[in-house]
Amino acid sequence: MELTNIKDLFREKEKYQGRKVTVGGWVRSNRDSKNFGFLVVNDGTFFEPLQIVYHDNMENFAEVSKLNVGAAIIVK
């Protein structure tokens, strides 16, 4: 599995636009509501973190909504 750096996502937006990527990093914050939530993830390659939206249609919605700050994750 090849991980994409968050730095590359921000610096080469055109290259990754419309493509599926895999990112690994640590949870900086997790905000969830009834139907969706937001994970803020940082991998240490860029000063700006990546915000990931997740929703209740996902099989692992309950597990994702319980992730704590500092948890290491891989997101596709």
Backbone torsions as a table, in degrees:
resi	resn	phi	psi	omega
1	MET	NA	127.4	-179.9
2	GLU	-101.0	122.2	179.0
3	LEU	-90.9	142.4	176.2
4	THR	-97.6	131.8	176.9
5	ASN	-71.7	143.2	176.1
6	ILE	-62.1	-35.4	176.7
7	LYS	-55.4	-45.5	-179.6
8	ASP	-65.0	-37.6	178.8
9	LEU	-61.1	-40.8	-179.2
10	PHE	-76.4	-37.4	-175.1
11	ARG	-83.2	-26.4	-178.3
12	GLU	-124.5	55.0	-175.2
13	LYS	-55.8	-40.9	-177.5
14	GLU	-63.6	-36.5	-178.7
15	LYS	-64.1	-35.6	-174.9
16	TYR	-100.8	-7.4	-177.8
17	GLN	-61.8	127.1	178.3
18	GLY	80.1	3.5	-179.8
19	ARG	-107.9	153.3	173.4
20	LYS	-85.4	134.3	179.6
21	VAL	-130.9	160.7	175.5
22	THR	-118.0	127.4	-177.5
23	VAL	-124.7	137.6	174.5
24	GLY	-117.4	146.1	179.2
25	GLY	177.4	-164.8	-177.2
26	TRP	-116.3	140.5	-179.0
27	VAL	-72.1	123.6	175.6
28	ARG	-93.6	-34.1	175.0
29	SER	-159.1	158.1	179.5
30	ASN	-141.3	114.4	178.1
31	ARG	-118.6	124.5	-179.1
32	ASP	-132.5	157.5	174.2
33	SER	-130.2	-163.4	-176.6
34	LYS	-63.3	-42.2	-171.7
35	ASN	-111.3	-16.0	-177.2
36	PHE	-157.1	171.7	178.8
37	GLY	-157.8	173.6	-178.7
38	PHE	-130.2	128.4	172.0
39	LEU	-107.2	133.0	172.1
40	VAL	-105.7	120.1	-173.1
41	VAL	-122.4	139.9	176.1
42	ASN	-131.1	137.0	179.1
43	ASP	-109.8	3.7	177.5
44	GLY	85.9	0.9	-178.2
45	THR	-95.5	-11.4	-174.8
46	PHE	-150.0	149.9	-179.0
47	PHE	-71.8	-23.2	-178.7
48	GLU	-94.8	126.8	178.0
49	PRO	-80.7	169.4	179.3
50	LEU	-104.5	131.8	176.4
51	GLN	-98.5	128.4	-178.2
52	ILE	-117.0	129.6	179.1
53	VAL	-97.4	132.7	174.3
54	TYR	-126.2	157.2	-173.1
55	HIS	-137.5	167.0	-174.4
56	ASP	-74.0	-3.9	174.7
57	ASN	-78.9	-11.5	-179.6
58	MET	-77.8	143.9	179.2
59	GLU	-60.7	-37.7	-174.8
60	ASN	-102.0	28.7	-178.2
61	PHE	-56.0	-45.0	-177.8
62	ALA	-62.3	-42.0	-180.0
63	GLU	-68.2	-41.5	-179.3
64	VAL	-65.2	-40.2	-178.2
65	SER	-67.9	-15.7	179.4
66	LYS	-97.4	1.1	-179.7
67	LEU	-62.6	137.6	-180.0
68	ASN	-96.4	160.3	175.1
69	VAL	-60.1	134.1	-179.7
70	GLY	96.6	-10.4	179.3
71	ALA	-66.6	137.8	176.7
72	ALA	-88.7	129.3	-177.1
73	ILE	-137.0	160.2	170.3
74	ILE	-124.3	129.5	-175.2
75	VAL	-124.2	134.6	174.5
76	LYS	-104.8	NA	NA
